Amino acid sequence: MLGKLLSYNVEENKIKVAFEKGEGYITVIKSGIINFFVPLLREEKLSKAVENLTVEKCEFNTTLKDEVLTVSTEEINVKIYSDFKVDVYDKAGSLLCEDYRGKREPFVRRAGDFKLAEDEGHELAKDLKDKVYVAKTMEEDMFFYGMGERTGSLNKRGYHYRNWNTDNPNPHGETFEQLYKSIPFLINFRENKSFGLFFDNTFESSFDLGKENPNYYSFASVDGNLDYYFIYGPSVKEVIKGYTHITGTTPLPQLWTLGYQQCRWSYTPEARVRELAKNFREKDIPCDTLFLDIDYMDGYRVFTWDKNKFENPEKMLKELKEQGFKVVTIIDPGVKKDTGYKIYDEGIKKGYFATDKDNVVYVNKVWPGDAVYPNFLSTEVRKWWAENQKIMTETGVSGIWNDMNEPASFNGPLPDDVMFNEDGLKVEHREIHNVYGQLMSKATYNGLKAATGKRPYVITRACYAGIQKYSTCWTGDNQSTWEHLRMSLPMLMNLGLSGVAFCGTDVGGFGFDCTGELLSRWVQVGAFTPLFRNHSSMGTRDQEPWAFDETTEAVNRKYIKLRYKLLPYFYDLMREAEKSGLPVIRPLFLHYENDSNTYEVNDEFLCGENILVAPVIEQGRKCRVVYLPKGDKWIDYWTGEEFDGGQNIIRETPIDLCPIYIKAGAVLPYYPEQHYVGEKQIDTLELQVFLSNSDETSSKYISYEDDGESFNYRDGVYNEYEISVEKKEVTNINLVKTHNGYTLAYKDIKFTVNNAEPTEVIVNGEGCAFEKVGNGVEFKITAKDDINIVIR
């Protein structure tokens, strides 16, 4: 590509390398993170994923010998060769990542009259004409994860994917190479040798993970710069931490957004919304959020209300809020072409919409008919869009749902040469297509933050790498099928590994008709996913928790209530996600890299580190095999029975039971029963301690507390409690308030210690009354900054 390596020059953390046919750049971001850049399209990077990147000053050495430039940091050695070939080694000299030197040899696709197949409706594989191409040598023991929202198995080896945000309403399956999101981040997992590759290129790109040839894996793009990051682990947790150091972490959401949410296309008119709210409260099913889909708008004009369906939306939203419901409204990017409509008139007057190559405003069709597309690439346009969020918040809306922002269009896809303007730089649609939804969400986030001062709740369908800084994501228009329930687990796990900690699916499925059994099993999964939203399409049968039969309603009530009991645990996990980048939904291998049995487990997941969920994902299944990772003991949440890790067990699974296992030694915080967040002032922290029946145990847990909605926590207005548990001859539990900045602190702490039969409980040297409950004990004490408990 660049010819012979000639020389190099070091400026601070950047190394400029001269080749015969051009220049390449190596930037040391941290000792284990290196950026490789060749300006094939333009000198500027103009990343939409990497913002405000912190470059750590670290020592590194450079040597050039025999046309090989070596860059050595504390963690890795990087060798750069002619043609900008790159190999990376760990400090012990083991090869981590090697550029492939062989000839590109895809498997043969046998010739035929492809047009006949296409005429019948078959979608055939598409060969991209790559301008940017990098291939890496495949090793026998490599597993691949990440890549965001993808169909197929957890391990992506042998798959091929395209990055081109696509609204395809057909039922998604493993043959789908692209969906709504493009997150070109790949985790290469090998025991003790893991690393990540982030290809920051917004043009249509592809990743081939050994499908075209098992000797190599590759990433490529139709245009743009060569711009990718090598992120060293060696653990996968460290790779995720490095990736989110580059692209940002998920900010702590408002607490109510972690509650149950109900959505449908569409809940109209107002009487239907009020009926929905009434049913939740009367049927004793907790719910925090109701969604309004496109039919609430006046002729599908964004930032408007249909006053025939919602005569007084301010009054309705106020009264719903008094009942504990927040309302989230959909906003699409397509602005109706309609003279006299304020949003359209303003955008036309100020030149805020995308144009064709002749500078004529581009028009396509979406829900309102003829529609135009805001130029979200422009800082001024994003500011305008952000300010328009006040129209919704002043009405009482609590969050915004960004949909159809791939961008979707009904009159054929947007042509590649539709023009956008990035503050003076003309950019074609083919370059910004994959970040269009991202920039819309960024504008929405900033607008909600400015309008309310609270942590914004934004949910988006389309996005690019780094979306976690601005929005929650869901996996788009799934179907009410068992296959889509099964597929959702690896999709969510890989989204989490790709930095998107706050994610979920449409519980019950969006399209087709759900069944009571399918909804029962899906809500058992949804109760452990960060975004817990039931959503269904017009024309399908009702899908609310009570829409089927008494059994289905009871199962929904049971697991939604369990979710509300575990809300402080989810809040703690979201706090951890903001600090470390780690997701809420985790594949088993993330904490058990030394257990090879976990590498390709598709049908179980960890919720945080302490809860293992093994849902039923097949119709009629009354028992299932559960694998418990080795290295820990596991306690059945429902029975208290303890199992050794490293084995498969068979668990009976009647319709109301989802197998849940707690890691022995774990601490789980609970909230009391409530119908919505804020219904009660919670002044007691409940801590469930799960001791092992037989083994000594030792663990730590951090419990977090703040006001649940503002950004004051970033100024230190929060409390943090460290709970440590050690069981030997006696059990010692220590609780220390490690940060004291929030005045509305817990007044009492209630302990439930499972698998304990003590004769006495001593708190700070004094005896404490306790009550035997089940296979353990329960006691309540006044909260203090430093508590020592001895159980014997």
URRA-V62252 format. One record per residue. N is the residue number from 1. RES is the residue in one small letter. SS is DSSP state (helix for helix, strand for strand, loop for the rest). OMEGA is omega in whole degrees, -180 to 180 (999 if undefined). NEAR is the number of other C-alpha atoms within 12 Angstrom. Layout:
N:RES:SS:OMEGA:NEAR  N:RES:SS:OMEGA:NEAR
This chain:
1:m:loop:-176:22  2:l:loop:179:23  3:g:loop:-173:19  4:k:loop:176:24  5:l:strand:-174:29  6:l:strand:-174:27  7:s:strand:178:27  8:y:strand:179:27  9:n:strand:-177:21  10:v:strand:173:21  11:e:strand:-176:15  12:e:loop:-177:18  13:n:loop:-176:28  14:k:strand:179:28  15:i:strand:178:31  16:k:strand:-175:30  17:v:strand:179:38  18:a:strand:175:28  19:f:strand:179:27  20:e:loop:-172:18  21:k:loop:179:19  22:g:strand:-177:24  23:e:strand:174:30  24:g:strand:-177:40  25:y:strand:174:35  26:i:strand:-180:40  27:t:strand:178:35  28:v:strand:-179:39  29:i:strand:173:31  30:k:strand:-176:34  31:s:loop:179:31  32:g:loop:-179:41  33:i:strand:-178:44  34:i:strand:176:43  35:n:strand:176:37  36:f:strand:-171:37  37:f:strand:172:36  38:v:strand:-177:36  39:p:loop:-178:26  40:l:loop:-180:26  41:l:loop:180:22  42:r:loop:-177:16  43:e:loop:-176:18  44:e:loop:178:15  45:k:loop:176:25  46:l:loop:-178:25  47:s:loop:174:30  48:k:loop:179:36  49:a:loop:-175:39  50:v:loop:-178:31  51:e:loop:178:21  52:n:loop:-178:14  53:l:loop:176:20  54:t:loop:177:18  55:v:loop:-178:23  56:e:loop:177:21  57:k:loop:-180:17  58:c:loop:-179:21  59:e:loop:171:19  60:f:loop:-179:29  61:n:strand:178:24  62:t:strand:174:28  63:t:strand:177:21  64:l:strand:-179:22  65:k:strand:178:17  66:d:loop:177:15  67:e:loop:176:24  68:v:strand:178:26  69:l:strand:179:35  70:t:strand:175:28  71:v:strand:-175:38  72:s:strand:174:30  73:t:loop:179:29  74:e:loop:-172:22  75:e:loop:-173:30  76:i:strand:171:36  77:n:strand:-178:35  78:v:strand:178:44  79:k:strand:-179:36  80:i:strand:-177:40  81:y:loop:172:33  82:s:helix:-175:31  83:d:helix:178:26  84:f:helix:171:40  85:k:loop:-172:33  86:v:strand:171:37  87:d:strand:-178:32  88:v:strand:-179:38  89:y:strand:170:31  90:d:strand:-174:30  91:k:loop:177:21  92:a:loop:179:14  93:g:loop:179:17  94:s:loop:-180:18  95:l:strand:178:26  96:l:strand:-172:39  97:c:strand:-175:39  98:e:strand:173:31  99:d:strand:-179:32  100:y:loop:-178:26  101:r:loop:-177:22  102:g:loop:180:17  103:k:loop:176:13  104:r:loop:-176:21  105:e:loop:177:18  106:p:loop:175:18  107:f:loop:-175:12  108:v:loop:170:9  109:r:loop:-175:13  110:r:loop:-176:7  111:a:loop:178:8  112:g:loop:178:10  113:d:loop:-176:11  114:f:helix:-177:17  115:k:helix:178:13  116:l:helix:179:12  117:a:helix:179:14  118:e:helix:178:14  119:d:helix:180:11  120:e:loop:178:11  121:g:loop:178:10  122:h:loop:175:12  123:e:loop:-177:15  124:l:loop:-179:19  125:a:loop:-177:18  126:k:loop:176:17  127:d:loop:179:19  128:l:loop:174:23  129:k:loop:-171:15  130:d:loop:169:22  131:k:loop:177:22  132:v:strand:-177:32  133:y:strand:176:34  134:v:strand:177:37  135:a:strand:180:34  136:k:strand:-179:35  137:t:strand:178:31  138:m:loop:174:32  139:e:loop:-176:25  140:e:loop:-170:16  141:d:loop:-179:18  142:m:loop:170:34  143:f:strand:-177:35  144:f:strand:180:40  145:y:strand:179:49  146:g:strand:179:48  147:m:loop:175:52  148:g:loop:-174:48  149:e:loop:-177:53  150:r:loop:172:47  151:t:loop:178:42  152:g:loop:-174:36  153:s:loop:179:33  154:l:loop:177:42  155:n:loop:-173:32  156:k:loop:178:37  157:r:loop:-180:37  158:g:loop:179:27  159:y:loop:172:32  160:h:strand:-178:34  161:y:strand:173:46  162:r:strand:174:40  163:n:strand:177:45  164:w:loop:-173:42  165:n:loop:-168:45  166:t:loop:173:35  167:d:loop:179:31  168:n:loop:-175:25  169:p:loop:179:20  170:n:loop:179:17  171:p:loop:-175:25  172:h:loop:178:34  173:g:loop:-177:26  174:e:loop:180:26  175:t:loop:-178:21  176:f:loop:-178:28  177:e:loop:178:33  178:q:loop:175:37  179:l:loop:-170:40  180:y:loop:-171:43  181:k:strand:176:49  182:s:strand:179:48  183:i:loop:-174:52  184:p:loop:-179:50  185:f:strand:-175:49  186:l:strand:173:48  187:i:strand:176:49  188:n:strand:-175:43  189:f:strand:167:43  190:r:loop:-177:32  191:e:loop:179:25  192:n:loop:-177:26  193:k:loop:-173:36  194:s:loop:175:37  195:f:strand:177:43  196:g:strand:174:44  197:l:strand:178:43  198:f:strand:-178:47  199:f:strand:-174:45  200:d:loop:-179:46  201:n:loop:-172:47  202:t:loop:174:44  203:f:loop:174:42  204:e:loop:-177:40  205:s:strand:-179:44  206:s:strand:172:42  207:f:strand:174:45  208:d:strand:-172:38  209:l:loop:178:37  210:g:loop:179:31  211:k:loop:-177:23  212:e:loop:178:25  213:n:loop:-176:26  214:p:loop:-179:26  215:n:loop:-178:29  216:y:strand:170:32  217:y:strand:-171:42  218:s:strand:168:43  219:f:strand:-172:39  220:a:strand:179:38  221:s:strand:-179:37  222:v:loop:-179:27  223:d:loop:178:28  224:g:loop:-179:35  225:n:loop:165:34  226:l:strand:-174:40  227:d:strand:179:40  228:y:strand:-178:41  229:y:strand:168:38  230:f:strand:-176:45  231:i:strand:-177:45  232:y:strand:176:45  233:g:loop:5:32  234:p:loop:178:32  235:s:loop:178:28  236:v:helix:177:42  237:k:helix:179:37  238:e:helix:176:29  239:v:helix:179:40  240:i:helix:178:48  241:k:helix:179:37  242:g:helix:179:44  243:y:helix:-180:51  244:t:helix:169:42  245:h:helix:-179:36  246:i:helix:-171:42  247:t:helix:179:36  248:g:loop:178:35  249:t:loop:178:42  250:t:loop:179:40  251:p:loop:179:42  252:l:loop:-180:44  253:p:loop:170:45  254:q:loop:-175:36  255:l:helix:-176:38  256:w:helix:-179:41  257:t:helix:178:45  258:l:helix:176:44  259:g:loop:-178:44  260:y:strand:-177:49  261:q:strand:-177:43  262:q:strand:-175:42  263:c:loop:172:41  264:r:loop:169:40  265:w:loop:4:30  266:s:loop:172:31  267:y:loop:175:35  268:t:loop:-1:30  269:p:loop:-177:27  270:e:helix:-179:29  271:a:helix:178:18  272:r:helix:179:20  273:v:helix:-180:33  274:r:helix:176:26  275:e:helix:179:19  276:l:helix:-179:36  277:a:helix:-180:39  278:k:helix:-180:22  279:n:helix:179:22  280:f:helix:-176:34  281:r:helix:-178:23  282:e:helix:-178:15  283:k:loop:174:22  284:d:loop:176:23  285:i:loop:-178:35  286:p:loop:176:42  287:c:loop:179:47  288:d:loop:-166:39  289:t:strand:172:43  290:l:strand:-179:49  291:f:strand:172:40  292:l:strand:179:41  293:d:loop:-165:35  294:i:helix:-174:38  295:d:helix:175:31  296:y:helix:-174:36  297:m:loop:175:32  298:d:loop:180:21  299:g:loop:179:26  300:y:loop:174:30  301:r:loop:-178:34  302:v:loop:-179:43  303:f:loop:176:36  304:t:loop:175:31  305:w:loop:173:32  306:d:loop:-175:23  307:k:loop:173:19  308:n:loop:179:17  309:k:loop:-179:24  310:f:loop:-173:27  311:e:loop:-178:19  312:n:loop:-176:20  313:p:helix:179:35  314:e:helix:-180:22  315:k:helix:-180:18  316:m:helix:-178:28  317:l:helix:178:34  318:k:helix:-178:21  319:e:helix:175:21  320:l:helix:179:32  321:k:helix:177:29  322:e:helix:176:18  323:q:loop:179:29  324:g:loop:-180:30  325:f:loop:169:40  326:k:strand:-179:39  327:v:strand:177:43  328:v:strand:-178:38  329:t:strand:178:43  330:i:strand:172:42  331:i:strand:177:42  332:d:strand:180:42  333:p:loop:-176:48  334:g:strand:180:45  335:v:strand:-177:44  336:k:strand:175:36  337:k:loop:-169:33  338:d:loop:179:24  339:t:loop:-175:17  340:g:loop:176:14  341:y:loop:-168:20  342:k:helix:-176:20  343:i:helix:179:34  344:y:helix:-177:30  345:d:helix:179:19  346:e:helix:-178:22  347:g:helix:178:33  348:i:helix:-177:29  349:k:helix:-175:14  350:k:helix:178:18  351:g:loop:-173:26  352:y:loop:-175:36  353:f:strand:178:41  354:a:loop:-177:44  355:t:strand:169:30  356:d:loop:-175:25  357:k:loop:177:19  358:d:loop:177:12  359:n:loop:174:17  360:v:loop:-178:17  361:v:strand:-177:29  362:y:loop:-178:34  363:v:loop:171:30  364:n:strand:180:30  365:k:strand:170:26  366:v:strand:-175:32  367:w:loop:-177:30  368:p:loop:-173:26  369:g:strand:178:20  370:d:strand:-175:25  371:a:strand:178:37  372:v:strand:-170:40  373:y:strand:178:47  374:p:strand:179:46  375:n:loop:-176:45  376:f:loop:177:42  377:l:loop:-177:41  378:s:loop:176:31  379:t:helix:-179:24  380:e:helix:180:23  381:v:helix:178:34  382:r:helix:178:34  383:k:helix:178:28  384:w:helix:179:28  385:w:helix:178:41  386:a:helix:-179:32  387:e:helix:179:26  388:n:helix:178:31  389:q:helix:179:42  390:k:helix:178:29  391:i:helix:-178:29  392:m:helix:-177:34  393:t:helix:179:34  394:e:loop:174:21  395:t:loop:-180:29  396:g:loop:179:30  397:v:loop:-175:39  398:s:loop:-180:43  399:g:strand:-177:45  400:i:strand:180:48  401:w:strand:179:42  402:n:strand:-177:45  403:d:strand:176:40  404:m:loop:-171:40  405:n:loop:176:40  406:e:loop:4:42  407:p:loop:177:47  408:a:loop:179:36  409:s:loop:-175:31  410:f:loop:-176:20  411:n:loop:-178:16  412:g:loop:180:14  413:p:loop:175:25  414:l:loop:178:32  415:p:loop:-179:23  416:d:loop:-174:21  417:d:loop:167:22  418:v:loop:-168:32  419:m:strand:174:35  420:f:strand:-176:38  421:n:strand:179:30  422:e:strand:177:26  423:d:loop:177:17  424:g:loop:179:12  425:l:strand:179:15  426:k:strand:-177:22  427:v:strand:-180:31  428:e:strand:180:29  429:h:helix:-177:35  430:r:helix:177:31  431:e:helix:-174:37  432:i:helix:-179:45  433:h:helix:-174:46  434:n:helix:-180:45  435:v:helix:-178:42  436:y:helix:178:51  437:g:helix:178:51  438:q:helix:-177:48  439:l:helix:174:44  440:m:helix:-180:52  441:s:helix:177:48  442:k:helix:179:42  443:a:helix:180:39  444:t:helix:179:45  445:y:helix:-178:42  446:n:helix:179:33  447:g:helix:178:34  448:l:helix:179:36  449:k:helix:-180:30  450:a:helix:-175:21  451:a:helix:-172:26  452:t:helix:-174:28  453:g:loop:-180:20  454:k:strand:176:28  455:r:loop:-175:35  456:p:loop:171:42  457:y:loop:178:48  458:v:strand:175:46  459:i:strand:-175:47  460:t:strand:176:47  461:r:loop:-177:47  462:a:loop:-179:48  463:c:strand:178:51  464:y:strand:178:54  465:a:loop:180:50  466:g:loop:-178:47  467:i:helix:-175:49  468:q:helix:180:50  469:k:helix:-170:45  470:y:loop:-168:43  471:s:loop:164:48  472:t:strand:178:50  473:c:strand:167:48  474:w:strand:-168:46  475:t:loop:172:46  476:g:loop:-169:47  477:d:loop:176:36  478:n:loop:-176:41  479:q:strand:177:36  480:s:loop:179:39  481:t:loop:178:32  482:w:helix:179:32  483:e:helix:-179:26  484:h:helix:172:37  485:l:helix:179:43  486:r:helix:-176:37  487:m:helix:-175:35  488:s:helix:-176:48  489:l:helix:176:46  490:p:helix:177:41  491:m:helix:-178:47  492:l:helix:178:53  493:m:helix:180:51  494:n:helix:172:46  495:l:helix:178:51  496:g:helix:177:56  497:l:helix:-179:51  498:s:loop:173:54  499:g:loop:-175:56  500:v:loop:-176:54  501:a:loop:-176:51  502:f:loop:-175:51  503:c:strand:178:48  504:g:strand:177:49  505:t:loop:169:48  506:d:strand:-178:43  507:v:strand:-176:51  508:g:loop:180:52  509:g:loop:-176:47  510:f:loop:-178:39  511:g:strand:179:31  512:f:loop:-177:27  513:d:loop:178:27  514:c:loop:172:37  515:t:loop:178:30  516:g:helix:-180:33  517:e:helix:-179:39  518:l:helix:179:39  519:l:helix:179:50  520:s:helix:-180:49  521:r:helix:-178:43  522:w:helix:180:53  523:v:helix:176:50  524:q:helix:172:40  525:v:helix:-177:48  526:g:helix:180:42  527:a:loop:-178:43  528:f:loop:175:49  529:t:loop:-176:51  530:p:loop:175:49  531:l:loop:-173:46  532:f:strand:-173:42  533:r:strand:172:46  534:n:strand:-177:45  535:h:loop:180:48  536:s:loop:-173:36  537:s:loop:173:31  538:m:loop:180:21  539:g:loop:176:15  540:t:loop:-180:23  541:r:loop:178:23  542:d:loop:-174:33  543:q:loop:177:43  544:e:loop:-175:41  545:p:loop:-176:44  546:w:loop:-169:26  547:a:loop:-173:27  548:f:loop:-178:23  549:d:loop:-176:19  550:e:helix:180:17  551:t:helix:180:22  552:t:helix:179:30  553:e:helix:-179:29  554:a:helix:178:28  555:v:helix:178:33  556:n:helix:-180:46  557:r:helix:-177:33  558:k:helix:-174:28  559:y:helix:174:36  560:i:helix:176:42  561:k:helix:176:30  562:l:helix:178:35  563:r:helix:-179:43  564:y:helix:175:40  565:k:helix:-177:34  566:l:loop:-177:36  567:l:helix:179:43  568:p:helix:176:37  569:y:helix:178:39  570:f:helix:179:46  571:y:helix:176:41  572:d:helix:180:39  573:l:helix:178:43  574:m:helix:175:43  575:r:helix:177:37  576:e:helix:-180:30  577:a:helix:179:37  578:e:helix:-176:29  579:k:helix:-172:24  580:s:helix:-176:27  581:g:loop:-177:40  582:l:loop:-178:46  583:p:loop:173:47  584:v:loop:177:45  585:i:strand:-173:48  586:r:strand:171:51  587:p:loop:-176:45  588:l:helix:-175:42  589:f:helix:-177:38  590:l:helix:178:40  591:h:loop:-177:31  592:y:loop:-177:30  593:e:loop:180:27  594:n:loop:179:22  595:d:loop:-175:25  596:s:helix:178:23  597:n:helix:-177:22  598:t:helix:-168:33  599:y:loop:-177:36  600:e:loop:176:30  601:v:loop:-175:32  602:n:loop:-168:36  603:d:loop:172:36  604:e:loop:174:41  605:f:strand:173:46  606:l:strand:171:42  607:c:strand:-167:42  608:g:loop:-179:39  609:e:loop:-166:38  610:n:loop:-176:38  611:i:strand:175:40  612:l:strand:-179:40  613:v:strand:-180:41  614:a:strand:-172:42  615:p:loop:173:44  616:v:loop:-175:39  617:i:loop:176:38  618:e:loop:179:25  619:q:loop:174:25  620:g:loop:-176:18  621:r:loop:-179:22  622:k:loop:172:22  623:c:strand:178:23  624:r:strand:175:25  625:v:strand:179:22  626:v:strand:174:35  627:y:strand:178:38  628:l:strand:-175:41  629:p:loop:-178:39  630:k:loop:-179:24  631:g:loop:178:19  632:d:loop:168:32  633:k:strand:-175:35  634:w:strand:-176:42  635:i:strand:176:34  636:d:strand:-175:34  637:y:loop:-173:29  638:w:loop:-174:20  639:t:loop:-176:20  640:g:loop:-180:27  641:e:loop:-176:25  642:e:strand:-179:29  643:f:strand:171:32  644:d:strand:173:26  645:g:loop:179:26  646:g:loop:-179:22  647:q:strand:171:20  648:n:strand:176:20  649:i:strand:176:22  650:i:strand:-179:17  651:r:strand:174:27  652:e:strand:-173:23  653:t:loop:171:26  654:p:loop:-169:21  655:i:loop:-178:33  656:d:loop:-176:32  657:l:loop:169:33  658:c:loop:179:39  659:p:strand:180:39  660:i:strand:-179:38  661:y:strand:-179:40  662:i:strand:178:40  663:k:strand:-179:40  664:a:loop:-178:44  665:g:loop:-174:42  666:a:loop:172:40  667:v:strand:177:42  668:l:strand:174:44  669:p:strand:-180:38  670:y:strand:167:32  671:y:loop:174:34  672:p:loop:-179:27  673:e:loop:177:26  674:q:loop:-179:30  675:h:loop:178:33  676:y:loop:180:40  677:v:loop:-179:35  678:g:loop:178:30  679:e:loop:-178:22  680:k:loop:169:14  681:q:loop:-175:18  682:i:loop:-179:27  683:d:loop:177:21  684:t:strand:174:25  685:l:strand:177:36  686:e:strand:179:34  687:l:strand:175:39  688:q:strand:179:38  689:v:strand:-176:45  690:f:strand:178:45  691:l:loop:172:43  692:s:loop:177:37  693:n:loop:-168:27  694:s:loop:-171:21  695:d:loop:167:23  696:e:loop:-180:21  697:t:strand:178:31  698:s:strand:-178:27  699:s:strand:175:29  700:k:strand:178:25  701:y:strand:177:34  702:i:strand:177:31  703:s:strand:-171:37  704:y:strand:-177:37  705:e:strand:172:41  706:d:loop:-175:35  707:d:loop:173:32  708:g:loop:-177:32  709:e:loop:-173:30  710:s:strand:175:24  711:f:loop:-177:23  712:n:helix:-180:20  713:y:helix:179:28  714:r:helix:174:20  715:d:helix:175:12  716:g:loop:-178:19  717:v:loop:178:23  718:y:loop:173:29  719:n:strand:177:31  720:e:strand:-178:28  721:y:strand:175:34  722:e:strand:179:29  723:i:strand:177:35  724:s:strand:-177:30  725:v:strand:176:36  726:e:strand:179:31  727:k:strand:172:31  728:k:loop:174:20  729:e:loop:173:15  730:v:loop:178:23  731:t:strand:176:35  732:n:strand:174:31  733:i:strand:178:40  734:n:strand:175:33  735:l:strand:-180:34  736:v:strand:175:25  737:k:strand:-174:28  738:t:strand:174:23  739:h:strand:-176:24  740:n:strand:-178:24  741:g:loop:-176:22  742:y:loop:-170:23  743:t:loop:-180:17  744:l:loop:-174:19  745:a:loop:174:29  746:y:loop:178:31  747:k:loop:-178:19  748:d:strand:175:21  749:i:strand:-180:30  750:k:strand:180:28  751:f:strand:166:40  752:t:strand:-177:34  753:v:strand:-179:44  754:n:strand:-180:38  755:n:loop:178:33  756:a:loop:176:35  757:e:loop:-173:24  758:p:loop:171:25  759:t:loop:176:18  760:e:loop:175:24  761:v:strand:-177:32  762:i:strand:-180:25  763:v:strand:-178:29  764:n:loop:174:22  765:g:loop:-178:13  766:e:strand:180:15  767:g:strand:-177:18  768:c:loop:178:24  769:a:loop:179:19  770:f:loop:-179:25  771:e:strand:177:23  772:k:strand:-180:21  773:v:strand:-180:17  774:g:loop:-180:16  775:n:loop:-179:22  776:g:strand:-179:26  777:v:strand:-178:31  778:e:strand:177:30  779:f:strand:-176:31  780:k:strand:-178:25  781:i:strand:176:30  782:t:strand:-179:22  783:a:loop:176:25  784:k:loop:-178:22  785:d:loop:-177:24  786:d:strand:-176:21  787:i:strand:173:27  788:n:strand:-179:29  789:i:strand:175:32  790:v:strand:180:29  791:i:strand:180:39  792:r:loop:999:21
